Amino acid sequence: MAVPTLTCAEIRDCEARASASGVSLDTLMQRAGEACAEALHQRYPSGRVVVLAGPGNNGGDAFVAARRLVELGRQVAVRELAPGGARTREGAAASNAWTGPRSPLSDLHLAPGDIVLDGLFGAGLSRPLAGEAARAVERVNAFTAPVVAIDVPSGVSGDSGRVEGPAIKATLTVTFGAKKPAHVLQAAASLCGEVDVAEIGFGSLIGEVGGGRLMENAPDLWSSRLAWPTPSSHKHTRGRLAVVTGGLAHTGAARLAAQAGLRIGAGAVTLMCPSSALIVAASSVTAVMTSAFADTDALVSLTEKSSAVVIGPAAGVTETTRRNVEALIAARRRLVLDADALSVFADDAGALKLSSVEAVLTPHAGEFERLFPGVLAASVNRIEAARTAAARVGAVVLLKGYDTVIAAPDGRAVVNTHATPFLATAGSGDVLAGVIGGLMAQGLQPFDAACAGAWMHGDAGVRAGPGLTAEDLDGALKGAIADLYAGRRGR
């Protein structure tokens, strides 16, 4: 299920609005701490619980959780960072309500069978851990006890998703109302373990404050708009996809994209080949058709009836590729621009005049940096970088990675976490470009096509498993499509 994702400031806004409507901050803390205790107790029903309580409201949640765990019959040991230090009013109340024993964090010792509840620091942390907190985190990680983190693992920045120093490696993270960027962006997400979103009283405020501007990708965001064939369908009603190849020795990437577009449902797929590459391309495909073009004008003419065009995979970083892209934009083709079709505009993204064209750009981090130099480094996270880029070029930008980000020019963004690291292999991105192109050829809008394509591509990678190559994704996509279709028929 698609999960709303809010920034730390937006969650604070939810807290303020909840408080104004009669749900006090003390009540929110009480519910948050109890949710953490009950999640821990359900997952790990036996063993001593070692509670790490920090000086902020995260520590307040930890004290509430400690009380609830005692009520549930658990043995609890509290280890407190900066005991006696200043706290917020509600944090102090939670600390004072804990009547059990407590010891300084420096007394932390773990024994076999212990479970750790991490409440040292929350999502608002803006500096690397140091001193006793850093030493405690290192001890916890070295012991490899199960760890339940409150909100985010200590040492993780909630908004940036960065990890700049020691950080807890959790097996379960309990957060409140919505996910935060740290739960979906690397490297932080890999430290969160499973993420449990607990409802503590925000209710409809999550939608009001977040506005659906940032979501974690899932089929319920786009599956209702997938185009399935009907009894009256034929290949020409299911969309025509064109994929532009490179030269004689560079057709493989485009062939991967073309086959993916065919697999995903485009009714007719044609490889548009420079004349010199036609024999190679034609001899290596079956259901995918081929057609040769002599120059840019001929390419534009050949794509006149295409529902979408993919250009870039191994097209060549050449003036010819740039002319072809510019001509297809001028002809208002629906486009997926990948790889070389992006690199030919290095340091010149302003030349991509896409505001009147339906297009998806699919850069990996290196291509993104070449096209939008400095934007990643200047942005708080990959989400904001992709949003900036999308607004700049007036098109959907899909920033590839394990945590692929899809951003629209209007500020909507989705993070795809349904994937596998084994997709980091040559040709995988070409398959993704073909999937998105095939979905656009069937009529999906660029943002939906990019979100759906990223999820299906990730699902195919999960199905193909360790050792996959790009060629394996074709068969795995069949299973992903079949399950989506079965889900549609079951509704």
C-alpha positions, 0 to 999 in steps of 0.5 A, spaced: 500 500 500 502 506 498 504 510 504 504 518 505 511 520 507 512 527 510 518 531 512 519 533 520 517 540 519 510 537 516 509 532 522 511 538 527 505 541 523 501 535 524 502 535 532 501 543 532 494 542 529 492 536 533 494 539 539 490 545 537 484 540 536 484 538 543 489 532 542 495 534 547 502 533 546 502 529 552 497 524 549 501 524 543 507 522 547 503 517 551 500 514 544 507 514 541 510 510 547 505 505 548 505 504 540 512 502 540 512 498 547 506 494 544 510 493 537 516 490 541 512 486 545 508 483 539 515 482 535 519 479 541 515 477 546 520 474 551 527 477 554 529 483 558 528 490 554 534 495 555 531 502 554 536 507 551 532 514 553 535 520 550 534 527 552 529 529 547 522 527 546 524 521 543 527 519 550 520 521 553 517 516 548 522 511 551 520 512 558 512 511 556 514 505 552 518 503 559 512 503 563 507 500 558 512 494 557 512 493 565 505 493 565 505 487 559 510 483 564 516 485 561 523 486 565 525 493 563 532 496 564 533 503 563 539 507 560 539 514 560 543 519 556 544 526 560 540 524 566 538 530 569 538 534 563 533 539 561 527 536 557 521 539 554 515 539 559 511 533 556 518 529 556 520 531 563 513 529 565 514 522 561 521 521 565 518 523 572 512 518 571 517 512 570 518 510 577 523 504 576 530 504 576 535 507 571 542 508 570 546 512 566 548 510 559 555 509 560 552 503 564 550 499 558 551 492 558 547 487 554 546 480 555 544 474 550 536 474 549 536 482 550 532 486 546 534 494 545 529 499 545 532 505 541 530 512 544 536 516 544 535 521 538 529 522 533 528 524 526 530 532 528 538 530 529 542 534 525 549 532 527 553 526 528 553 522 534 559 523 539 561 521 546 557 516 550 551 516 545 556 514 539 559 509 544 553 506 546 551 505 539 557 502 537 556 497 543 549 495 541 551 494 533 557 490 535 552 485 540 547 484 534 541 484 539 534 485 536 533 493 536 526 497 535 527 504 534 523 509 536 521 514 530 528 513 526 534 509 528 539 514 532 544 517 528 539 518 522 537 524 519 529 524 518 529 529 512 536 527 509 536 520 509 544 521 510 548 517 515 554 521 517 557 517 523 555 512 528 547 510 527 543 504 530 542 498 525 534 497 527 530 490 526 524 494 526 522 502 526 516 504 529 514 511 526 508 515 527 502 517 522 506 517 516 513 515 514 519 520 513 524 521 508 529 517 512 525 511 512 525 510 504 531 514 502 538 510 502 543 510 506 538 511 512 532 506 510 537 500 510 538 501 517 531 502 519 529 494 518 521 493 517 518 500 518 511 500 522 507 506 521 503 507 528 496 511 528 497 516 534 491 521 533 493 525 527 488 522 522 486 526 516 491 531 518 496 527 515 493 528 508 491 535 509 498 537 511 502 532 506 497 533 501 499 527 497 505 530 495 510 525 497 508 517 497 512 511 497 510 507 491 505 502 491 500 499 485 494 502 489 497 509 486 497 507 479 494 500 478 487 503 476 489 506 470 493 501 467 490 499 460 488 492 459 486 489 453 479 487 452 476 482 447 475 488 441 483 489 442 488 488 437 495 490 436 494 497 433 489 499 439 494 497 444 499 503 442 505 503 438 512 504 441 518 506 437 525 505 440 531 508 437 537 504 436 545 506 436 549 505 430 552 498 428 555 496 434 550 499 439 544 496 438 543 491 444 541 496 449 535 499 445 533 491 443 532 490 451 528 496 451 524 494 445 523 487 448 521 490 455 516 495 451 513 489 448 512 485 454 509 490 458 503 491 453 505 495 447 501 492 441 507 494 436 514 495 437 519 498 432 526 499 433 528 505 429 535 503 426 540 508 423 541 504 416 548 501 417 545 498 423 538 495 420 541 488 418 544 487 425 537 489 429 533 485 424 537 479 425 536 479 432 529 480 434 522 477 432 516 480 434 519 487 435 519 490 428 525 494 425 525 500 420 531 504 418 532 511 417 537 515 414 537 522 417 533 526 423 528 528 418 526 521 416 526 519 424 521 524 425 517 521 419 517 514 421 515 516 428 509 520 426 504 514 428 508 512 434 504 513 441 511 513 445 518 514 443 524 511 447 531 514 445 538 514 448 540 507 450 546 506 447 544 512 442 551 515 442 553 521 445 554 525 439 551 531 435 546 526 431 543 524 437 542 531 440 539 533 433 534 527 433 532 528 440 531 536 439 527 534 433 522 529 436 521 534 442 519 539 436 515 534 433 511 533 440 512 526 440 511 522 447 518 521 449 522 517 454 529 520 454 535 515 457 542 515 457 545 518 451 539 522 450 541 526 456 548 526 456 548 530 450 545 535 454 550 535 459 551 542 463 545 545 458 539 542 461 535 549 459 536 546 451 531 541 453 524 545 452 519 539 454 514 544 457 509 542 451 511 535 451 509 529 455 516 526 457 520 522 462 527 523 463 531 517 467 538 519 469 542 515 474 546 519 479 552 520 474 547 522 468 543 527 473 549 530 475 552 531 468 545 534 466 543 538 473 550 540 475 550 541 483 543 540 484 544 533 488 549 536 492 545 543 494 539 539 495 537 536 502 535 529 499 534 526 492 527 527 493 528 535 493 533 534 487 529 530 483 523 535 484 528 541 482 530 538 476 523 536 474 521 543 475 527 546 471 525 542 465 518 541 465 518 534 465 517 528 469 524 526 472 526 519 474 532 519 478 534 511 478 537 508 484 535 503 489 531 508 492 528 511 485 525 517 486 520 520 481 518 527 481 513 531 477 514 538 475 508 540 479 512 538 485 509 531 486 514 525 488 514 518 489 520 514 492 520 506 489 523 502 495 520 495 491 527 493 488 533 489 489 540 491 489 541 485 484 538 490 479 545 494 479 547 490 472 548 492 465 542 493 461 537 494 467 536 501 466 534 500 458 529 495 460 526 500 465 526 505 459 522 500 455 517 499 460 516 506 461 515 507 454 511 501 453 506 504 458 506 511 455 504 508 449 498 505 452 496 511 454 498 512 461 500 519 463 508 520 464 508 520 472 503 514 472 508 511 467 514 512 471 511 510 477 508 504 475 514 502 471 519 503 477 515 498 481 514 493 475 521 493 474 523 492 481 518 487 482 521 483 476 528 484 479 525 481 486 522 475 482 529 474 478 533 474 484 540 474 485 545 473 479 540 476 475 542 479 468 538 484 464 535 479 459 532 475 465 527 481 467 523 479 461 520 473 463 520 476 470 516 482 468 511 477 465 509 474 472 509 481 475 504 483 470 500 477 471 499 478 478 497 485 477 492 483 472 489 477 477 489 483 482 484 487 478 480 481 476 479 480 484 477 487 485 
